Amino acid sequence: MNVEGGYLATSRYVEDTYSPGHASVWGSWYCTATRSWGFACCRALSRDAAPCCHVLRQPASGAASASDAGANKLKGDKIPTTTTFDPAVWLDRSAFETPEGFLAWCVRHLVQSWQAWLTDGSLETWARSAGSGHSSAAAFLSSKCAAEASQCVEDFCRKVAERRLSAELVRKLEEMCISISRREYTHAYKVYMDVTIGSKKWQSNLPCMVNFSASRQDTEVQWTPDSGANPVDEAGVRTHIVLLRRLTSVAQALLPNGDPSKNCG
């Protein structure tokens, strides 16, 4: 409350303008790693970031009481506002209205974790302990790779927001992200293989060529003209899903599961 008896805006921006598809205003969250402001709901830094959910929360009036402001929040809006980023802290799936919103938040969380670990030296420490023989060390320590990954993630989030991905593909990627959040990397990789190559039930019937790069820890799938349409290719997100595999590898390197059987490779 100010000296005139009115109530101050609930964020650092007087207008409290909520962007469509975001449950918080831009400027409601501060990234300590990049020293930039962004959205608290999805931790995106750009004002033009792709929507992270498909519900628009209406802000409380500046003259409303604090209790009225709380009452005006959507029931499903459980995303906390924080100024401290912690890669180990994942929001639960129930905090999001849609699987698309959860998926967008997860990939942004993963790429921001990568950038944070580069900034605080955690990845460099990991690389020294892993030894020079680790095939992915150079890529993990590359700021250029992390920056390119960030751009790719934003492009992916735009495609997700535009509903270019089929419901089944979104469901699979949602399952993969939930596994990553639980540090069940073996299962996450299995889902990745199902998405990029296909389940054993129909995999042998699709003419395709699969290349695995030990140095990049990536899998490349090339479909022949006779292989028919693939949901991943129809959505134009094959490169993005391969990136998700790399982000998973980075997460596993810094946040491994205590049970070796749940770690991949």
C-alpha positions in Angstrom: 0.0 0.0 0.0 1.3 3.4 -0.9 1.0 6.7 1.1 -2.2 7.6 -0.6 -3.8 4.4 0.5 -3.8 2.7 -2.9 -2.2 -0.7 -3.6 1.0 -1.1 -5.4 1.3 -3.2 -8.6 2.0 -6.9 -7.9 5.1 -6.9 -10.1 7.8 -4.4 -11.1 5.6 -3.3 -14.0 2.8 -1.0 -13.2 0.5 -2.2 -16.0 0.7 -5.9 -14.9 0.1 -6.9 -18.4 -0.3 -10.7 -18.8 0.9 -12.1 -22.1 -1.5 -14.7 -23.7 -0.3 -18.1 -22.8 1.6 -17.1 -19.7 0.6 -17.4 -16.1 2.8 -14.5 -14.9 3.9 -11.1 -16.2 7.2 -10.5 -17.9 9.6 -9.2 -15.2 8.2 -11.4 -12.4 11.3 -13.6 -12.4 15.0 -12.7 -12.3 17.7 -15.1 -13.8 20.8 -14.8 -11.7 22.8 -16.7 -14.3 22.2 -14.3 -17.1 21.2 -11.3 -15.0 18.0 -10.8 -17.0 14.3 -10.6 -16.2 11.7 -13.0 -17.6 8.5 -14.9 -16.9 8.2 -16.7 -13.6 5.9 -19.3 -15.1 8.3 -20.8 -17.6 11.5 -19.0 -16.9 11.7 -17.6 -20.5 13.7 -14.4 -20.7 12.3 -12.9 -23.9 9.2 -10.7 -23.8 8.1 -12.5 -27.0 8.7 -16.0 -25.6 6.3 -18.7 -26.9 3.3 -19.4 -24.6 4.0 -22.0 -21.9 0.3 -22.7 -21.2 -3.0 -22.1 -22.8 -4.7 -20.4 -19.9 -4.5 -16.6 -19.5 -4.7 -15.5 -15.9 -6.5 -12.2 -15.3 -4.6 -9.9 -12.9 -6.1 -8.3 -9.9 -7.0 -4.6 -10.1 -4.5 -2.2 -8.6 -7.2 -1.1 -6.1 -8.2 -4.6 -5.0 -7.3 -6.0 -1.6 -4.6 -8.6 -1.2 -7.3 -11.2 -0.5 -9.1 -10.3 -3.7 -5.9 -10.6 -5.7 -5.4 -14.2 -4.3 -9.0 -15.1 -5.1 -8.6 -14.0 -8.7 -5.8 -16.5 -9.4 -6.7 -19.5 -11.5 -7.2 -22.7 -9.6 -4.5 -24.4 -11.7 -1.9 -21.7 -11.3 0.6 -23.3 -8.9 3.8 -22.1 -10.4 5.9 -20.3 -7.8 7.8 -17.1 -8.3 11.4 -17.3 -7.4 14.6 -15.3 -8.0 16.9 -18.2 -7.4 17.4 -20.8 -10.1 18.1 -24.3 -9.0 18.6 -27.0 -11.7 17.8 -29.7 -9.2 14.3 -28.3 -8.5 11.6 -29.4 -11.0 8.0 -28.3 -11.0 5.5 -31.1 -10.8 3.4 -31.9 -13.8 0.3 -30.9 -11.8 1.5 -27.3 -11.8 0.6 -27.0 -15.5 -2.7 -26.7 -17.1 -1.6 -28.5 -20.3 1.0 -31.1 -21.4 2.3 -28.5 -23.9 2.9 -26.0 -21.1 4.8 -28.6 -19.0 6.8 -29.7 -22.1 7.8 -26.1 -22.9 8.8 -25.4 -19.3 10.9 -28.6 -19.1 13.0 -28.0 -22.2 13.7 -24.4 -21.1 14.6 -25.7 -17.6 17.1 -28.1 -19.1 18.8 -25.6 -21.3 19.0 -23.0 -18.6 20.5 -25.7 -16.3 23.2 -26.3 -18.9 23.9 -22.5 -19.0 23.9 -22.2 -15.2 26.4 -25.1 -14.9 28.7 -23.5 -17.4 28.5 -20.2 -15.5 29.2 -21.6 -12.0 31.9 -24.0 -13.2 30.0 -27.2 -12.3 30.5 -28.6 -15.7 34.2 -27.9 -15.7 34.5 -29.7 -12.4 32.5 -32.6 -13.7 34.7 -32.8 -16.9 37.9 -32.9 -14.7 36.5 -35.8 -12.7 35.1 -37.6 -15.7 38.5 -37.5 -17.4 39.6 -36.4 -20.9 38.3 -39.6 -22.4 34.6 -38.8 -21.9 33.2 -38.4 -25.4 30.7 -35.6 -24.6 33.0 -33.4 -22.4 33.9 -31.0 -25.2 30.3 -30.4 -26.3 29.1 -30.0 -22.7 31.7 -27.4 -22.0 31.0 -25.4 -25.2 29.2 -22.1 -24.5 28.5 -21.9 -28.3 26.7 -25.3 -28.1 24.7 -24.1 -25.1 23.7 -20.9 -26.9 22.6 -22.7 -30.0 20.6 -25.1 -27.9 18.8 -22.2 -26.3 17.8 -20.9 -29.7 16.7 -24.3 -30.8 14.6 -24.7 -27.6 12.8 -21.5 -28.3 12.0 -22.6 -31.8 10.7 -25.9 -30.4 8.5 -24.1 -27.9 6.9 -22.0 -30.7 6.1 -25.2 -32.5 4.6 -26.7 -29.4 2.5 -23.6 -28.8 1.2 -23.7 -32.3 0.1 -27.3 -31.7 2.2 -28.7 -34.6 2.9 -31.8 -32.6 0.4 -34.6 -32.5 -1.3 -35.5 -29.2 0.5 -38.8 -29.1 3.9 -37.2 -29.7 3.3 -34.7 -27.0 2.3 -37.5 -24.6 5.5 -39.4 -25.3 7.7 -36.3 -24.8 5.8 -35.5 -21.7 6.6 -39.0 -20.4 10.3 -38.5 -21.3 10.4 -35.2 -19.4 8.7 -36.7 -16.3 11.4 -39.4 -16.4 14.2 -36.8 -16.6 12.7 -34.9 -13.7 12.8 -38.1 -11.6 16.3 -38.9 -12.9 15.1 -42.1 -14.5 17.4 -41.5 -17.5 17.3 -45.1 -18.8 13.5 -44.9 -19.2 13.9 -41.4 -20.7 16.3 -42.7 -23.3 13.9 -45.6 -24.1 11.1 -43.1 -24.8 13.5 -41.1 -26.9 14.2 -44.2 -29.0 10.5 -45.0 -29.4 9.9 -41.5 -30.6 12.8 -41.2 -33.0 12.9 -44.8 -34.3 9.6 -46.4 -33.2 8.6 -49.3 -31.0 9.7 -52.8 -31.8 6.1 -53.7 -32.9 6.4 -51.7 -36.2 10.1 -50.7 -36.3 11.1 -53.6 -38.5 8.5 -52.7 -41.1 9.8 -49.1 -41.6 12.8 -48.8 -44.1 15.1 -46.4 -42.4 18.8 -45.9 -41.7 20.0 -45.2 -38.2 23.4 -43.6 -37.3 24.7 -43.4 -33.8 27.5 -40.9 -33.0 29.6 -42.0 -30.1 31.3 -38.6 -29.9 28.0 -36.6 -29.8 26.0 -39.2 -28.0 23.2 -38.5 -30.5 21.1 -40.8 -32.7 20.4 -39.7 -36.3 17.5 -41.4 -38.2 17.1 -41.0 -41.9 13.8 -42.1 -43.4 13.6 -43.5 -46.9 10.9 -42.1 -49.3 9.0 -45.3 -48.8 8.9 -45.1 -45.1 5.8 -43.0 -45.0 5.0 -40.0 -42.8 6.5 -39.9 -39.3 4.9 -37.7 -36.6 8.3 -36.3 -35.6 9.1 -35.3 -39.2 5.5 -34.0 -39.9 5.9 -31.6 -36.9 9.4 -30.6 -38.1 10.9 -31.3 -34.6 13.4 -34.1 -35.2 16.4 -31.8 -34.6 14.8 -30.5 -31.5 14.1 -34.0 -30.1 17.7 -35.0 -30.7 18.7 -31.9 -28.8 16.4 -33.0 -25.9 18.5 -36.2 -25.8 21.7 -34.1 -25.4 20.0 -32.0 -22.7 19.2 -35.2 -20.9 22.8 -36.3 -21.1 23.9 -33.0 -19.6 21.4 -33.3 -16.8 22.5 -36.9 -16.1 26.2 -35.8 -15.9 25.5 -33.2 -13.2 22.4 -34.9 -11.5 23.0 -38.6 -11.9 20.6 -41.1 -10.3 22.0 -42.8 -7.2 20.9 -46.1 -8.7 23.3 -46.9 -11.6 20.7 -49.0 -13.4 18.6 -45.8 -14.0 21.5 -43.9 -15.6 22.0 -44.3 -19.4 25.5 -45.3 -20.7 
